[in-house]
């Protein structure tokens, strides 16, 4: 039973309740840092770390947290982990820290973190909350990498900085610009929701026949 619960947590975080294309939250960084896949990967890992440990901490202290100040405490907890990530990047990967700019610090205001801390960690045990944080972060990272794959490939002819398309390829300037992320994300949301609706209709049809 526990294994099934954990499997459901990951399925929900990555697909069924994906924060980007299902809940349409946390999309600011999706539009801003997805010009290169490496940037998207580092941003995704930063969010996974922050949300997983934030949910873990919130869950551990949930029974001791006064309800009227729980939101403030959650923001404080998230801020601590974001500061850890920011200091780590500035110390060991200064170029990446510079490339991501203010968006690492803005993880604090990311609706995904507040939503999972309040909606899940506040009502579930630590292990499940930690795994939910990882799953939600993976769902977020999956979308970031999907958008950046298209933008980097067509905008620079590279994948993770490695040349994929030869000299014959003419880079699409529009893919380097932020508006391209908006349209690519729109296509992903449309595809994901169409696929989900189709699966739901097939499921409903199968239930009716049975």
Z-matrix of the N, CA and C atoms (Angstrom, degrees):
N
C 1 1.463
C 2 1.528 1 111.05
N 3 1.349 2 115.14 1 -42.44
C 4 1.470 3 118.59 2 -179.42
C 5 1.512 4 110.62 3 -63.45
N 6 1.356 5 115.86 4 -41.76
C 7 1.456 6 119.38 5 178.96
C 8 1.514 7 111.69 6 -60.60
N 9 1.348 8 116.04 7 -39.18
C 10 1.456 9 120.38 8 177.56
C 11 1.513 10 111.98 9 -64.96
N 12 1.326 11 116.54 10 -38.80
C 13 1.468 12 120.71 11 178.03
C 14 1.519 13 111.20 12 -63.49
N 15 1.329 14 116.26 13 -43.96
C 16 1.463 15 120.60 14 -179.98
C 17 1.526 16 111.02 15 -65.78
N 18 1.340 17 116.15 16 -38.12
C 19 1.459 18 120.15 17 177.91
C 20 1.517 19 110.24 18 -63.33
N 21 1.329 20 116.39 19 -40.88
C 22 1.465 21 121.07 20 178.83
C 23 1.526 22 111.20 21 -64.90
N 24 1.336 23 116.76 22 -38.21
C 25 1.467 24 121.08 23 178.41
C 26 1.519 25 110.42 24 -58.58
N 27 1.338 26 116.47 25 -46.03
C 28 1.464 27 120.37 26 -178.77
C 29 1.527 28 111.37 27 -70.59
N 30 1.327 29 116.77 28 -39.03
C 31 1.466 30 119.62 29 178.44
C 32 1.520 31 111.03 30 -64.28
N 33 1.329 32 116.18 31 -40.54
C 34 1.470 33 120.22 32 178.68
C 35 1.520 34 110.95 33 -66.33
N 36 1.336 35 116.55 34 -46.36
C 37 1.463 36 119.84 35 -176.71
C 38 1.511 37 113.63 36 -65.72
N 39 1.334 38 116.05 37 -37.96
C 40 1.464 39 120.00 38 -176.17
C 41 1.520 40 112.25 39 -85.78
N 42 1.352 41 116.87 40 -34.03
C 43 1.458 42 118.69 41 -174.73
C 44 1.533 43 114.18 42 -127.28
N 45 1.327 44 117.55 43 -65.54
C 46 1.467 45 121.14 44 -170.94
C 47 1.522 46 113.81 45 -58.24
N 48 1.335 47 116.84 46 -38.56
C 49 1.461 48 121.29 47 179.98
C 50 1.530 49 110.60 48 -124.04
N 51 1.323 50 115.19 49 36.05
C 52 1.468 51 119.79 50 179.90
C 53 1.524 52 110.13 51 -52.70
N 54 1.325 53 117.76 52 127.78
C 55 1.478 54 120.11 53 -174.64
C 56 1.518 55 114.52 54 -63.15
N 57 1.332 56 117.73 55 -25.02
C 58 1.460 57 119.99 56 -176.75
C 59 1.525 58 111.49 57 -87.21
N 60 1.339 59 117.79 58 -62.97
C 61 1.454 60 118.27 59 -171.86
C 62 1.526 61 114.40 60 -89.72
N 63 1.336 62 117.76 61 -10.46
C 64 1.458 63 119.13 62 175.99
C 65 1.531 64 111.62 63 -100.80
N 66 1.352 65 116.05 64 -45.31
C 67 1.453 66 120.06 65 -177.53
C 68 1.527 67 113.17 66 -99.01
N 69 1.340 68 116.01 67 -14.55
C 70 1.470 69 123.35 68 179.87
C 71 1.523 70 110.65 69 51.85
N 72 1.323 71 116.23 70 54.21
C 73 1.457 72 121.78 71 174.37
C 74 1.526 73 108.88 72 -129.71
N 75 1.324 74 116.15 73 158.63
C 76 1.456 75 120.90 74 178.74
C 77 1.516 76 113.73 75 69.18
N 78 1.348 77 117.08 76 29.90
C 79 1.460 78 118.92 77 -174.14
C 80 1.533 79 113.37 78 -90.01
N 81 1.326 80 118.09 79 -9.39
C 82 1.477 81 119.64 80 -178.38
C 83 1.517 82 111.60 81 -59.47
N 84 1.324 83 116.58 82 -50.13
C 85 1.467 84 120.19 83 179.28
C 86 1.520 85 110.88 84 -68.97
N 87 1.341 86 116.84 85 -27.77
C 88 1.463 87 120.24 86 177.74
C 89 1.521 88 110.39 87 -62.32
N 90 1.305 89 116.44 88 -34.77
C 91 1.455 90 121.28 89 179.98
C 92 1.526 91 112.30 90 -84.06
N 93 1.320 92 117.32 91 -22.28
C 94 1.468 93 120.42 92 -170.14
C 95 1.521 94 114.93 93 -96.75
N 96 1.327 95 118.72 94 -34.92
C 97 1.476 96 120.08 95 -170.40
C 98 1.521 97 113.14 96 -112.25
N 99 1.330 98 117.25 97 14.72
C 100 1.464 99 119.11 98 -173.21
C 101 1.524 100 114.00 99 -100.10
N 102 1.329 101 117.25 100 23.19
C 103 1.464 102 118.24 101 177.13
C 104 1.524 103 111.76 102 -75.87
N 105 1.351 104 116.72 103 -23.36
C 106 1.468 105 121.37 104 178.05
C 107 1.526 106 109.39 105 -132.83
N 108 1.330 107 116.63 106 142.97
C 109 1.455 108 120.43 107 -176.97
C 110 1.528 109 112.29 108 -67.13
N 111 1.338 110 117.10 109 -34.78
C 112 1.462 111 119.75 110 179.72
C 113 1.525 112 110.11 111 -64.56
N 114 1.326 113 116.98 112 -42.50
C 115 1.467 114 120.35 113 176.47
C 116 1.525 115 110.80 114 -58.60
N 117 1.337 116 115.72 115 -43.88
C 118 1.465 117 120.77 116 -178.75
C 119 1.520 118 111.32 117 -64.93
N 120 1.341 119 116.13 118 -40.20
C 121 1.459 120 120.36 119 -179.76
C 122 1.523 121 111.16 120 -64.01
N 123 1.325 122 116.77 121 -46.43
C 124 1.464 123 120.58 122 -179.55
C 125 1.522 124 110.41 123 -64.90
N 126 1.324 125 116.72 124 -41.66
C 127 1.467 126 120.40 125 177.58
C 128 1.521 127 110.30 126 -62.71
N 129 1.324 128 116.38 127 -41.78
C 130 1.455 129 120.35 128 178.90
C 131 1.514 130 112.30 129 -63.32
N 132 1.335 131 116.56 130 -43.70
C 133 1.468 132 120.58 131 178.49
C 134 1.527 133 111.04 132 -63.81
N 135 1.333 134 115.91 133 -37.37
C 136 1.469 135 119.86 134 178.02
C 137 1.527 136 110.75 135 -62.73
N 138 1.327 137 116.03 136 -41.84
C 139 1.461 138 120.24 137 179.81
C 140 1.526 139 110.94 138 -69.44
N 141 1.344 140 117.30 139 -40.74
C 142 1.468 141 120.93 140 178.23
C 143 1.524 142 110.29 141 -59.05
N 144 1.330 143 116.46 142 -47.78
C 145 1.469 144 120.87 143 179.36
C 146 1.520 145 110.78 144 -60.39
N 147 1.323 146 115.66 145 -48.41
C 148 1.467 147 120.03 146 -175.41
C 149 1.517 148 112.18 147 -65.50
N 150 1.322 149 117.15 148 -47.44
C 151 1.458 150 119.40 149 -175.56
C 152 1.528 151 111.84 150 -71.10
N 153 1.347 152 116.98 151 -36.94
C 154 1.468 153 119.91 152 -179.47
C 155 1.527 154 111.09 153 -64.87
N 156 1.325 155 116.69 154 -48.45
C 157 1.464 156 119.37 155 -177.46
C 158 1.534 157 111.75 156 -76.11
N 159 1.326 158 116.73 157 -27.40
C 160 1.468 159 119.15 158 175.21
C 161 1.527 160 109.93 159 -66.83
N 162 1.333 161 116.04 160 -45.91
C 163 1.463 162 119.74 161 178.41
C 164 1.528 163 110.97 162 -63.27
N 165 1.320 164 116.50 163 -40.24
C 166 1.464 165 120.61 164 178.77
C 167 1.518 166 110.64 165 -59.79
N 168 1.318 167 116.19 166 -47.49
C 169 1.465 168 121.18 167 -178.51
C 170 1.524 169 111.89 168 -65.77
N 171 1.335 170 115.90 169 -44.87
C 172 1.465 171 120.24 170 178.76
C 173 1.521 172 110.59 171 -59.97
N 174 1.325 173 116.17 172 -41.78
C 175 1.462 174 120.27 173 -179.28
C 176 1.532 175 111.85 174 -65.80
N 177 1.329 176 116.40 175 -40.61
C 178 1.468 177 120.52 176 -178.48
C 179 1.525 178 111.47 177 -62.41
N 180 1.337 179 116.58 178 -40.23
C 181 1.473 180 119.70 179 -175.17
C 182 1.527 181 112.81 180 -100.33
N 183 1.340 182 118.09 181 8.48
C 184 1.464 183 120.58 182 -172.33
C 185 1.528 184 113.15 183 -60.34
N 186 1.327 185 116.82 184 -33.94
C 187 1.463 186 119.95 185 -177.23
C 188 1.532 187 112.40 186 -78.14
N 189 1.328 188 115.62 187 -12.84
C 190 1.463 189 120.08 188 -179.29
C 191 1.523 190 112.29 189 -108.22
N 192 1.346 191 115.57 190 0.84
C 193 1.461 192 119.75 191 -176.55
C 194 1.533 193 110.75 192 -94.45
N 195 1.333 194 117.96 193 120.29
C 196 1.474 195 120.04 194 176.23
C 197 1.525 196 110.16 195 -59.89
N 198 1.309 197 117.46 196 133.95
C 199 1.461 198 120.99 197 -173.43
C 200 1.530 199 112.77 198 -63.40
N 201 1.329 200 117.35 199 -31.02
C 202 1.463 201 119.38 200 -176.23
C 203 1.531 202 112.87 201 -75.68
N 204 1.339 203 118.31 202 -10.59
C 205 1.469 204 120.00 203 177.94
C 206 1.528 205 111.96 204 -123.39
N 207 1.339 206 116.65 205 10.83
C 208 1.467 207 119.46 206 -173.63
C 209 1.530 208 112.50 207 -62.93
N 210 1.353 209 117.71 208 -35.98
C 211 1.456 210 120.51 209 -179.10
C 212 1.526 211 111.08 210 -65.63
N 213 1.321 212 116.07 211 -39.95
C 214 1.463 213 120.52 212 178.78
C 215 1.521 214 110.15 213 -64.69
N 216 1.321 215 116.28 214 -42.40
C 217 1.462 216 120.74 215 179.36
C 218 1.522 217 110.36 216 -64.84
N 219 1.319 218 117.38 217 -39.62
C 220 1.464 219 120.43 218 178.84
C 221 1.528 220 111.47 219 -62.55
N 222 1.322 221 116.25 220 -43.18
C 223 1.472 222 120.38 221 177.66
C 224 1.523 223 110.26 222 -62.01
N 225 1.331 224 116.95 223 -40.74
C 226 1.463 225 121.22 224 179.07
C 227 1.527 226 110.86 225 -63.10
N 228 1.322 227 116.88 226 -42.87
C 229 1.464 228 121.49 227 179.43
C 230 1.527 229 110.48 228 -63.42
N 231 1.324 230 116.21 229 -47.26
C 232 1.468 231 120.42 230 178.81
C 233 1.528 232 110.55 231 -59.89
N 234 1.317 233 116.12 232 -41.31
C 235 1.474 234 120.91 233 -179.16
C 236 1.526 235 111.48 234 -60.20
N 237 1.317 236 116.62 235 -40.58
C 238 1.475 237 120.63 236 -179.51
C 239 1.522 238 110.20 237 -60.30
N 240 1.321 239 116.89 238 -46.74
C 241 1.476 240 119.83 239 -178.41
C 242 1.522 241 112.25 240 -70.79
N 243 1.320 242 116.97 241 -33.55
C 244 1.464 243 119.76 242 175.99
C 245 1.529 244 110.15 243 -65.49
N 246 1.316 245 117.07 244 -40.72
C 247 1.471 246 120.78 245 178.05
C 248 1.525 247 110.48 246 -62.42
N 249 1.331 248 116.86 247 -39.93
C 250 1.471 249 120.77 248 177.44
C 251 1.528 250 110.10 249 -59.66
N 252 1.347 251 116.54 250 -46.81
C 253 1.462 252 120.81 251 179.50
C 254 1.524 253 110.73 252 -62.53
N 255 1.329 254 116.74 253 -44.38
C 256 1.462 255 121.72 254 -177.72
C 257 1.530 256 111.04 255 -62.78
N 258 1.321 257 116.70 256 -44.31
C 259 1.467 258 120.79 257 179.07
C 260 1.531 259 110.50 258 -64.83
N 261 1.330 260 116.42 259 -41.55
C 262 1.471 261 120.86 260 179.65
C 263 1.527 262 111.00 261 -60.71
N 264 1.334 263 116.96 262 -46.04
C 265 1.465 264 120.29 263 -179.67
C 266 1.521 265 111.58 264 -65.49
N 267 1.324 266 116.75 265 -41.55
C 268 1.463 267 119.72 266 -179.62
C 269 1.524 268 111.58 267 -67.05
N 270 1.332 269 116.84 268 -31.40
C 271 1.464 270 120.71 269 -178.10
C 272 1.523 271 112.65 270 -80.00
N 273 1.351 272 116.47 271 -40.93
C 274 1.468 273 119.87 272 -172.19
C 275 1.532 274 113.94 273 -110.18
N 276 1.326 275 117.56 274 -24.10
C 277 1.462 276 120.91 275 -179.93
C 278 1.525 277 109.60 276 -135.09
N 279 1.326 278 117.07 277 65.83
C 280 1.474 279 120.13 278 -175.64
C 281 1.526 280 113.61 279 -60.42
N 282 1.335 281 117.16 280 -35.46
C 283 1.461 282 119.57 281 179.85
C 284 1.522 283 111.21 282 -66.42
N 285 1.338 284 115.30 283 -40.31
C 286 1.465 285 119.23 284 178.22
C 287 1.527 286 110.45 285 -67.94
N 288 1.320 287 116.41 286 -38.71
C 289 1.458 288 120.84 287 177.45
C 290 1.526 289 110.24 288 -60.47
N 291 1.314 290 115.77 289 -41.06
C 292 1.458 291 120.80 290 178.92
C 293 1.525 292 110.89 291 -67.81
N 294 1.340 293 116.13 292 -38.70
C 295 1.465 294 120.58 293 -178.39
C 296 1.524 295 111.58 294 -66.79
N 297 1.326 296 116.42 295 -38.57
C 298 1.463 297 120.28 296 -179.92
C 299 1.526 298 112.02 297 -77.50
N 300 1.332 299 115.17 298 -21.84
C 301 1.456 300 119.83 299 175.22
C 302 1.520 301 113.37 300 60.15
N 303 1.324 302 116.88 301 -136.35
C 304 1.478 303 120.72 302 -175.50
C 305 1.524 304 113.95 303 -76.57
N 306 1.338 305 116.86 304 -6.58
C 307 1.463 306 118.74 305 -171.79
C 308 1.521 307 113.57 306 -71.88
N 309 1.323 308 117.74 307 -20.76
C 310 1.466 309 119.70 308 173.38
C 311 1.524 310 109.20 309 -67.58
N 312 1.325 311 116.41 310 -48.64
C 313 1.457 312 120.53 311 178.54
C 314 1.521 313 112.36 312 -62.44
N 315 1.329 314 116.12 313 -31.55
C 316 1.465 315 120.11 314 -178.47
C 317 1.521 316 112.96 315 -76.64
N 318 1.332 317 117.28 316 -1.79
C 319 1.466 318 119.91 317 172.76
C 320 1.530 319 109.14 318 -57.88
N 321 1.327 320 115.75 319 -30.39
C 322 1.467 321 120.74 320 179.82
C 323 1.526 322 111.18 321 -55.66
N 324 1.327 323 116.54 322 -37.55
C 325 1.463 324 120.69 323 -177.03
C 326 1.527 325 112.76 324 -93.22
N 327 1.328 326 116.75 325 4.74
C 328 1.464 327 119.99 326 -178.45
C 329 1.529 328 110.08 327 -66.35
N 330 1.310 329 116.25 328 124.25
C 331 1.472 330 120.82 329 -176.62
C 332 1.522 331 112.70 330 -62.87
N 333 1.333 332 117.02 331 -25.49
C 334 1.461 333 120.12 332 -179.40
C 335 1.520 334 110.16 333 -60.97
N 336 1.327 335 116.86 334 -45.55
C 337 1.464 336 120.89 335 -177.33
C 338 1.520 337 111.83 336 -65.54
N 339 1.319 338 116.20 337 -48.23
C 340 1.458 339 119.41 338 180.00
C 341 1.518 340 111.21 339 -63.49
N 342 1.338 341 115.60 340 -39.00
C 343 1.454 342 120.14 341 -179.27
C 344 1.518 343 112.56 342 -64.23
N 345 1.337 344 117.21 343 -43.18
C 346 1.469 345 120.21 344 -178.29
C 347 1.526 346 111.03 345 -74.42
N 348 1.320 347 116.81 346 -37.24
C 349 1.476 348 119.05 347 178.21
C 350 1.522 349 111.02 348 -63.57
N 351 1.329 350 116.40 349 -43.72
C 352 1.453 351 121.00 350 -177.54
C 353 1.525 352 111.74 351 -79.02
N 354 1.340 353 116.14 352 -41.00
C 355 1.451 354 119.57 353 -173.79
C 356 1.513 355 115.09 354 -85.07
N 357 1.343 356 117.54 355 -24.40
C 358 1.470 357 119.63 356 -176.39
C 359 1.519 358 112.55 357 -120.58
N 360 1.331 359 116.63 358 -58.02
C 361 1.470 360 120.07 359 -174.07
C 362 1.524 361 112.60 360 -62.16
N 363 1.314 362 116.70 361 -30.92
C 364 1.462 363 120.85 362 -178.10
C 365 1.531 364 111.66 363 -68.89
N 366 1.342 365 116.51 364 -15.69
C 367 1.463 366 120.25 365 -175.24
C 368 1.523 367 114.11 366 -126.08
N 369 1.338 368 117.17 367 8.33
C 370 1.458 369 119.81 368 -176.69
C 371 1.524 370 111.56 369 -134.45
N 372 1.343 371 117.48 370 158.89
C 373 1.468 372 121.40 371 -179.52
C 374 1.525 373 112.44 372 -67.61
N 375 1.327 374 117.30 373 163.73
C 376 1.474 375 122.32 374 -173.65
C 377 1.527 376 115.65 375 -56.54
N 378 1.337 377 117.56 376 -47.15
C 379 1.473 378 119.60 377 -175.84
C 380 1.522 379 110.81 378 -62.72
N 381 1.317 380 116.72 379 -46.49
C 382 1.463 381 120.28 380 178.85
C 383 1.523 382 111.14 381 -63.54
N 384 1.314 383 116.68 382 -37.71
C 385 1.470 384 120.64 383 179.58
C 386 1.520 385 110.92 384 -67.12
N 387 1.329 386 116.41 385 -41.20
C 388 1.467 387 120.71 386 178.73
C 389 1.528 388 110.23 387 -62.43
N 390 1.328 389 117.27 388 -44.71
C 391 1.464 390 121.74 389 179.68
C 392 1.524 391 111.29 390 -67.47
N 393 1.330 392 116.48 391 -35.53
C 394 1.459 393 119.80 392 176.59
C 395 1.521 394 110.54 393 -63.72
N 396 1.328 395 116.38 394 -38.27
C 397 1.456 396 120.25 395 177.38
C 398 1.519 397 111.78 396 -63.59
N 399 1.328 398 116.27 397 -43.06
C 400 1.467 399 120.23 398 177.82
C 401 1.528 400 110.43 399 -63.04
N 402 1.351 401 115.97 400 -44.71
C 403 1.463 402 120.27 401 -178.41
C 404 1.525 403 111.86 402 -62.96
N 405 1.329 404 117.24 403 -45.48
C 406 1.462 405 120.98 404 179.06
C 407 1.526 406 110.83 405 -63.99
N 408 1.342 407 115.85 406 -39.68
C 409 1.456 408 119.94 407 177.36
C 410 1.515 409 112.38 408 -65.04
N 411 1.330 410 116.70 409 -37.94
C 412 1.463 411 120.72 410 177.75
C 413 1.527 412 110.67 411 -66.16
N 414 1.338 413 116.34 412 -40.06
C 415 1.464 414 119.83 413 177.08
C 416 1.521 415 111.67 414 -61.50
N 417 1.322 416 115.63 415 -41.54
C 418 1.463 417 121.59 416 177.27
C 419 1.529 418 110.56 417 -64.44
N 420 1.335 419 116.60 418 -45.92
C 421 1.466 420 121.70 419 -178.44
C 422 1.517 421 111.36 420 -64.73
N 423 1.331 422 116.56 421 -37.53
C 424 1.465 423 121.61 422 178.69
C 425 1.522 424 111.05 423 -57.57
N 426 1.331 425 116.59 424 -43.37
C 427 1.461 426 120.08 425 179.95
C 428 1.522 427 110.84 426 -70.08
N 429 1.331 428 116.58 427 -41.82
C 430 1.471 429 119.72 428 178.22
C 431 1.526 430 111.25 429 -57.84
N 432 1.319 431 116.39 430 -46.13
C 433 1.465 432 120.39 431 -178.72
C 434 1.519 433 111.53 432 -68.36
N 435 1.328 434 116.94 433 -33.80
C 436 1.465 435 120.19 434 178.62
C 437 1.526 436 110.86 435 -65.25
N 438 1.331 437 115.89 436 -44.32
C 439 1.467 438 120.31 437 179.12
C 440 1.525 439 110.63 438 -66.95
N 441 1.326 440 116.39 439 -45.53
C 442 1.470 441 120.08 440 -176.77
C 443 1.523 442 112.16 441 -69.25
N 444 1.338 443 117.21 442 -28.19
C 445 1.468 444 120.09 443 176.73
C 446 1.521 445 110.11 444 -59.12
N 447 1.325 446 116.38 445 -48.49
C 448 1.465 447 120.88 446 -179.51
C 449 1.523 448 110.75 447 -66.75
N 450 1.328 449 116.91 448 -44.46
C 451 1.461 450 120.29 449 -176.36
C 452 1.529 451 112.15 450 -66.41
N 453 1.338 452 116.68 451 -44.25
C 454 1.473 453 118.55 452 -178.57
C 455 1.522 454 111.32 453 -70.61
N 456 1.342 455 116.49 454 -39.80
C 457 1.466 456 119.64 455 -178.29
C 458 1.520 457 111.32 456 -62.34
N 459 1.330 458 116.83 457 -49.39
C 460 1.461 459 120.13 458 -176.56
C 461 1.532 460 112.79 459 -84.73
N 462 1.338 461 116.07 460 -24.55
C 463 1.459 462 119.06 461 -178.59
C 464 1.516 463 114.17 462 -86.02
N 465 1.338 464 116.11 463 -32.98
C 466 1.466 465 120.25 464 -178.03
C 467 1.530 466 113.31 465 -124.29
N 468 1.315 467 116.96 466 -13.08
C 469 1.465 468 120.18 467 -177.49
C 470 1.508 469 112.74 468 75.06
N 471 1.353 470 116.92 469 20.08
C 472 1.471 471 121.19 470 -176.39
C 473 1.533 472 110.56 471 -129.02
N 474 1.326 473 115.43 472 164.62
C 475 1.463 474 123.62 473 171.40
C 476 1.520 475 106.71 474 -133.37
N 477 1.324 476 117.07 475 119.40
C 478 1.464 477 122.67 476 -174.26
C 479 1.530 478 111.25 477 53.06
N 480 1.329 479 115.92 478 34.96
C 481 1.461 480 121.45 479 176.32
C 482 1.513 481 114.56 480 85.65
N 483 1.324 482 118.27 481 -7.33
C 484 1.466 483 121.67 482 179.65
C 485 1.524 484 109.69 483 -92.93
N 486 1.327 485 115.58 484 132.00
C 487 1.460 486 121.29 485 -177.36
C 488 1.517 487 110.40 486 -65.43
N 489 1.316 488 115.62 487 124.25
C 490 1.465 489 121.13 488 179.64
C 491 1.521 490 110.79 489 -112.14
N 492 1.311 491 116.10 490 -45.19
C 493 1.454 492 121.11 491 178.33
C 494 1.529 493 109.34 492 -93.51
N 495 1.319 494 116.43 493 136.37
C 496 1.461 495 121.39 494 -175.06
C 497 1.514 496 113.94 495 -74.87
N 498 1.346 497 114.21 496 -170.67
C 499 1.465 498 120.48 497 -178.29
C 500 1.525 499 112.19 498 -65.56
N 501 1.330 500 116.48 499 -18.13
C 502 1.458 501 120.38 500 179.05
C 503 1.528 502 112.13 501 -68.45
N 504 1.344 503 115.53 502 -19.37
C 505 1.464 504 119.50 503 -175.72
C 506 1.521 505 111.07 504 -82.83
N 507 1.326 506 116.45 505 133.38
C 508 1.459 507 122.35 506 174.31
C 509 1.523 508 108.77 507 -100.07
N 510 1.323 509 116.64 508 116.90
C 511 1.464 510 120.58 509 -177.49
C 512 1.522 511 111.42 510 -61.39
N 513 1.338 512 114.99 511 139.30
C 514 1.456 513 120.64 512 178.23
C 515 1.526 514 108.62 513 -88.61
N 516 1.308 515 116.70 514 109.98
C 517 1.463 516 121.15 515 -177.92
C 518 1.522 517 111.99 516 -59.94
N 519 1.321 518 116.37 517 -34.08
C 520 1.467 519 120.09 518 -178.37
C 521 1.526 520 111.54 519 -61.23
N 522 1.345 521 117.45 520 -28.91
C 523 1.461 522 120.43 521 -178.60
C 524 1.527 523 112.11 522 -71.71
N 525 1.311 524 117.21 523 -22.18
C 526 1.455 525 121.01 524 178.42
C 527 1.528 526 110.73 525 -80.59
N 528 1.292 527 116.99 526 -20.37
C 529 1.465 528 122.32 527 -176.37
C 530 1.532 529 110.80 528 -87.60
N 531 1.341 530 116.94 529 145.92
C 532 1.473 531 121.46 530 -177.52
C 533 1.529 532 116.03 531 -53.26
N 534 1.351 533 120.15 532 -36.30
C 535 1.473 534 118.89 533 -178.96
C 536 1.524 535 113.78 534 -56.56
N 537 1.336 536 117.20 535 -29.13
C 538 1.469 537 119.40 536 -179.54
C 539 1.522 538 110.98 537 -62.30
N 540 1.330 539 116.59 538 -36.38
C 541 1.470 540 120.43 539 179.33
C 542 1.517 541 110.68 540 -62.43
N 543 1.323 542 116.41 541 -36.55
C 544 1.469 543 121.43 542 179.89
C 545 1.526 544 110.66 543 -61.57
N 546 1.322 545 116.56 544 -45.68
C 547 1.459 546 120.41 545 -177.72
C 548 1.531 547 111.76 546 -72.25
N 549 1.340 548 116.65 547 -39.66
C 550 1.467 549 120.18 548 178.67
C 551 1.522 550 110.01 549 -64.26
N 552 1.329 551 116.09 550 -43.64
C 553 1.462 552 119.99 551 178.41
C 554 1.528 553 110.66 552 -62.16
N 555 1.325 554 116.62 553 -38.60
C 556 1.457 555 120.41 554 177.80
C 557 1.522 556 111.61 555 -60.80
N 558 1.320 557 116.79 556 -41.48
C 559 1.469 558 121.08 557 178.57
C 560 1.532 559 110.27 558 -65.16
N 561 1.333 560 116.88 559 -41.81
C 562 1.471 561 120.74 560 179.11
C 563 1.523 562 110.78 561 -63.19
N 564 1.331 563 116.79 562 -44.72
C 565 1.467 564 120.75 563 178.78
C 566 1.525 565 110.23 564 -61.33
N 567 1.330 566 116.21 565 -44.02
C 568 1.471 567 120.59 566 179.12
C 569 1.526 568 110.49 567 -61.07
N 570 1.330 569 117.08 568 -46.73
C 571 1.473 570 121.06 569 -178.95
C 572 1.528 571 111.08 570 -63.14
N 573 1.334 572 116.11 571 -46.80
C 574 1.467 573 120.28 572 -176.99
C 575 1.525 574 111.43 573 -63.98
N 576 1.318 575 116.50 574 -43.12
C 577 1.467 576 119.68 575 -178.52
C 578 1.534 577 111.29 576 -70.60
N 579 1.326 578 117.17 577 -35.86
C 580 1.462 579 120.23 578 176.84
C 581 1.521 580 110.52 579 -63.93
N 582 1.321 581 116.13 580 -42.21
C 583 1.459 582 121.59 581 179.23
C 584 1.530 583 110.37 582 -65.03
N 585 1.329 584 116.26 583 -42.48
C 586 1.466 585 120.67 584 179.75
C 587 1.523 586 111.51 585 -64.35
N 588 1.342 587 116.17 586 -44.09
C 589 1.467 588 120.24 587 179.08
C 590 1.518 589 111.21 588 -63.11
N 591 1.333 590 116.63 589 -38.20
C 592 1.463 591 120.68 590 178.66
C 593 1.522 592 110.40 591 -64.63
N 594 1.322 593 116.92 592 -43.40
C 595 1.465 594 121.17 593 179.14
C 596 1.530 595 110.89 594 -63.64
N 597 1.342 596 116.13 595 -40.09
C 598 1.459 597 120.14 596 179.66
C 599 1.529 598 111.56 597 -65.86
N 600 1.343 599 116.94 598 -40.04
C 601 1.457 600 120.58 599 178.52
C 602 1.521 601 111.13 600 -65.72
N 603 1.353 602 116.11 601 -40.99
C 604 1.460 603 120.05 602 178.30
C 605 1.522 604 110.71 603 -64.43
N 606 1.325 605 116.26 604 -38.45
C 607 1.449 606 120.99 605 178.53
C 608 1.520 607 111.17 606 -65.88
N 609 1.351 608 115.72 607 -42.73
C 610 1.463 609 120.38 608 179.32
C 611 1.532 610 110.76 609 -65.69
N 612 1.350 611 115.89 610 -38.39
C 613 1.459 612 120.18 611 177.67
C 614 1.505 613 112.22 612 -64.56
N 615 1.344 614 115.98 613 -40.51
C 616 1.452 615 120.43 614 178.72
C 617 1.521 616 111.39 615 -66.84
N 618 1.326 617 116.88 616 -36.41
C 619 1.469 618 121.44 617 178.62
C 620 1.524 619 110.84 618 -67.36
N 621 1.338 620 115.89 619 -39.76
C 622 1.467 621 120.76 620 -179.75
C 623 1.527 622 111.39 621 -65.33
N 624 1.357 623 116.17 622 -40.78
C 625 1.457 624 120.75 623 -179.69
C 626 1.520 625 111.98 624 -66.44
N 627 1.350 626 114.82 625 -36.58
C 628 1.465 627 118.62 626 -179.33
C 629 1.540 628 111.60 627 -72.54
